[in-house]
């Protein structure tokens, strides 16, 4: 990261990680658990976007849908089919939960692409709550639905007997690593992309390389739009996979 002292001679001063600092919305005091911050503001805006799309945009329920209603129906159909295909018919009852997760991550990622916006999903505190929330939920669902039989997902009956304990240990470790990878994957991808955009934006102020920098920013920004969508999809489909394991541990 460049500092003012480093850039004093060149005029190039940039701090690509400053955009991820959580700051109070009012004043300059410390950030407590109850403090309204830029992160909570943009999470609330993401929530309002979901409400606007699915409550206000579909309130007419027209046979010939409006554009907004058509977008809402595309989202609905896409996620519903994903849940049904991955988890089976038993998982459809959890569709509202999975749909909510997808929409929150999707709108948080997309809104973060607005200049001067804040990316809530770049914060490990946010993605960890989502990831560990999914982990706890599917574990509870697994035990409630299957009882002790849920533990059967760790015991590979088809493997040779002498390998089963070793595989069981590996499966248990991989199971408890799920929420960590689930949350870090999302936060890491969003953070990396935004930091790279900020770095290239700093070079746009240098006349000699400004055209190259602008082209790079345009290309990376287009890639970030794709990443925002893909990461929402990946987070959601992994949730569906984990839910499938909870509903059908023997499969």
VODREN-120541 format. One record per residue (C-alpha): residue number from 1; residue in three letters; x, y, z. Coordinates in steps of 0.25 Angstrom, whole numbers. Example, Ala and Ser with C-alpha at 12.3 -4.5 7.8 and 13.67 -1.06 7.14 Angstrom:
REM residues 2
   n res     X     Y     Z
   1 Ala    49   -18    31
   2 Ser    55    -4    29
This chain:
REM residues 251
   n res     X     Y     Z
   1 Unk     0     0     0
   2 Unk     5    14    -4
   3 Unk     7    24     7
   4 Unk     8    39     6
   5 Unk    23    39     8
   6 Unk    25    29    -3
   7 Unk    17    37   -13
   8 Unk    22    51    -9
   9 Unk    32    51   -21
  10 Unk    22    45   -31
  11 Unk     9    51   -27
  12 Unk     3    36   -27
  13 Unk    -3    34   -14
  14 Unk   -14    23   -12
  15 Unk   -19    14    -1
  16 Unk   -27     2    -8
  17 Unk   -31    -4     5
  18 Unk   -37     9    11
  19 Unk   -50     6     4
  20 Unk   -53    -6    13
  21 Unk   -52     2    26
  22 Unk   -64     1    34
  23 Unk   -68    15    39
  24 Unk   -79    21    47
  25 Unk   -90    28    39
  26 Unk   -90    39    49
  27 Unk   -78    45    56
  28 Unk   -64    39    58
  29 Unk   -66    31    70
  30 Unk   -62    16    72
  31 Unk   -71     5    65
  32 Unk   -79    -2    74
  33 Unk   -88   -14    72
  34 Unk  -100    -4    72
  35 Unk   -93     7    64
  36 Unk  -100    10    50
  37 Unk   -88     9    40
  38 Unk   -86    10    25
  39 Unk   -87    -6    25
  40 Unk  -101    -6    31
  41 Unk  -105     6    22
  42 Unk  -102    -2    10
  43 Unk  -108   -15    15
  44 Unk  -121    -7    18
  45 Unk  -121    -2     4
  46 Unk  -119   -16    -1
  47 Unk  -131   -20     7
  48 Unk  -139    -9     1
  49 Unk  -136   -13   -13
  50 Unk  -141   -27   -10
  51 Unk  -154   -21    -4
  52 Unk  -155   -12   -16
  53 Unk  -153   -23   -26
  54 Unk  -162   -34   -20
  55 Unk  -172   -26   -12
  56 Unk  -175   -13   -19
  57 Unk  -171   -19   -33
  58 Unk  -180   -30   -33
  59 Unk  -192   -24   -25
  60 Unk  -200   -24   -38
  61 Unk  -198   -39   -41
  62 Unk  -202   -36   -55
  63 Unk  -204   -47   -65
  64 Unk  -196   -39   -75
  65 Unk  -184   -35   -65
  66 Unk  -177   -22   -65
  67 Unk  -162   -22   -67
  68 Unk  -160   -21   -52
  69 Unk  -169   -33   -50
  70 Unk  -163   -41   -61
  71 Unk  -149   -39   -54
  72 Unk  -155   -44   -41
  73 Unk  -161   -56   -47
  74 Unk  -148   -59   -54
  75 Unk  -141   -59   -40
  76 Unk  -152   -67   -34
  77 Unk  -152   -78   -45
  78 Unk  -137   -79   -46
  79 Unk  -135   -81   -31
  80 Unk  -147   -90   -29
  81 Unk  -141   -99   -40
  82 Unk  -128   -99   -34
  83 Unk  -133  -103   -20
  84 Unk  -142  -114   -26
  85 Unk  -131  -119   -35
  86 Unk  -120  -120   -24
  87 Unk  -128  -123   -11
  88 Unk  -140  -131   -17
  89 Unk  -155  -129   -14
  90 Unk  -152  -129     1
  91 Unk  -143  -117     0
  92 Unk  -154  -108    -7
  93 Unk  -160  -104     7
  94 Unk  -147   -97    10
  95 Unk  -147   -89    -3
  96 Unk  -151   -76     4
  97 Unk  -139   -76    12
  98 Unk  -129   -80     1
  99 Unk  -136   -69    -8
 100 Unk  -134   -59     3
 101 Unk  -119   -62     4
 102 Unk  -117   -61   -11
 103 Unk  -124   -48   -12
 104 Unk  -116   -42    -1
 105 Unk  -103   -46    -6
 106 Unk  -106   -42   -20
 107 Unk  -111   -28   -17
 108 Unk  -100   -26    -7
 109 Unk   -90   -30   -18
 110 Unk   -96   -22   -29
 111 Unk   -99    -9   -21
 112 Unk   -84    -9   -17
 113 Unk   -80    -7   -31
 114 Unk   -86     7   -30
 115 Unk   -75    18   -29
 116 Unk   -73    22   -14
 117 Unk   -82    10    -9
 118 Unk   -78     1     1
 119 Unk   -77   -15     0
 120 Unk   -83   -22    12
 121 Unk   -79   -35     6
 122 Unk   -65   -31     7
 123 Unk   -66   -32    22
 124 Unk   -62   -45    28
 125 Unk   -72   -42    39
 126 Unk   -83   -41    30
 127 Unk   -80   -53    21
 128 Unk   -76   -61    34
 129 Unk   -90   -59    40
 130 Unk   -96   -64    26
 131 Unk   -87   -76    25
 132 Unk   -88   -80    40
 133 Unk  -103   -78    39
 134 Unk  -104   -87    28
 135 Unk   -95   -97    35
 136 Unk  -103   -97    48
 137 Unk  -117   -97    41
 138 Unk  -113  -109    32
 139 Unk  -107  -117    44
 140 Unk  -120  -115    52
 141 Unk  -129  -119    40
 142 Unk  -120  -131    38
 143 Unk  -122  -136    53
 144 Unk  -136  -132    54
 145 Unk  -140  -139    41
 146 Unk  -131  -152    42
 147 Unk  -127  -152    57
 148 Unk  -114  -160    60
 149 Unk  -115  -165    45
 150 Unk  -110  -152    41
 151 Unk   -96  -156    46
 152 Unk   -97  -167    35
 153 Unk   -92  -156    25
 154 Unk   -78  -158    31
 155 Unk   -77  -173    30
 156 Unk   -75  -178    16
 157 Unk   -81  -192    16
 158 Unk   -76  -194     2
 159 Unk   -61  -192     6
 160 Unk   -52  -204    11
 161 Unk   -54  -206    26
 162 Unk   -40  -202    30
 163 Unk   -41  -189    22
 164 Unk   -55  -185    28
 165 Unk   -49  -178    41
 166 Unk   -39  -170    33
 167 Unk   -49  -166    23
 168 Unk   -59  -162    35
 169 Unk   -48  -153    41
 170 Unk   -46  -146    28
 171 Unk   -61  -145    26
 172 Unk   -63  -138    39
 173 Unk   -51  -129    37
 174 Unk   -57  -125    24
 175 Unk   -71  -123    29
 176 Unk   -66  -113    40
 177 Unk   -57  -106    30
 178 Unk   -70  -103    21
 179 Unk   -74   -90    28
 180 Unk   -60   -84    28
 181 Unk   -58   -87    13
 182 Unk   -73   -83    10
 183 Unk   -70   -69    16
 184 Unk   -56   -66    12
 185 Unk   -58   -70    -2
 186 Unk   -69   -59    -4
 187 Unk   -61   -48     4
 188 Unk   -48   -51    -2
 189 Unk   -53   -50   -17
 190 Unk   -61   -37   -14
 191 Unk   -49   -31    -7
 192 Unk   -39   -35   -17
 193 Unk   -47   -29   -29
 194 Unk   -50   -16   -22
 195 Unk   -35   -14   -18
 196 Unk   -30   -17   -32
 197 Unk   -40    -6   -38
 198 Unk   -35     4   -28
 199 Unk   -21     1   -31
 200 Unk   -23     3   -46
 201 Unk   -31    16   -43
 202 Unk   -20    22   -36
 203 Unk   -11    21   -49
 204 Unk   -22    28   -57
 205 Unk   -17    41   -51
 206 Unk    -3    39   -59
 207 Unk    -5    45   -73
 208 Unk     5    35   -79
 209 Unk    -2    22   -75
 210 Unk   -16    28   -73
 211 Unk   -22    21   -86
 212 Unk   -17     8   -82
 213 Unk   -22     9   -68
 214 Unk   -36    13   -72
 215 Unk   -36     1   -81
 216 Unk   -32    -8   -70
 217 Unk   -42    -2   -61
 218 Unk   -53    -4   -71
 219 Unk   -49   -19   -73
 220 Unk   -48   -21   -58
 221 Unk   -61   -15   -55
 222 Unk   -68   -23   -65
 223 Unk   -61   -35   -59
 224 Unk   -66   -31   -45
 225 Unk   -80   -30   -50
 226 Unk   -79   -45   -54
 227 Unk   -72   -48   -41
 228 Unk   -83   -42   -33
 229 Unk   -93   -50   -40
 230 Unk   -85   -63   -39
 231 Unk   -82   -62   -25
 232 Unk   -96   -60   -21
 233 Unk   -99   -73   -29
 234 Unk   -88   -80   -23
 235 Unk   -92   -77    -9
 236 Unk  -106   -81   -12
 237 Unk  -103   -94   -19
 238 Unk   -93   -98    -8
 239 Unk  -104   -95     2
 240 Unk  -113  -105    -6
 241 Unk  -102  -116    -6
 242 Unk  -101  -115     9
 243 Unk  -116  -115    11
 244 Unk  -117  -128     2
 245 Unk  -106  -135    11
 246 Unk  -115  -131    23
 247 Unk  -128  -136    17
 248 Unk  -122  -149    10
 249 Unk  -109  -152    18
 250 Unk  -109  -167    13
 251 Unk  -108  -162    -2
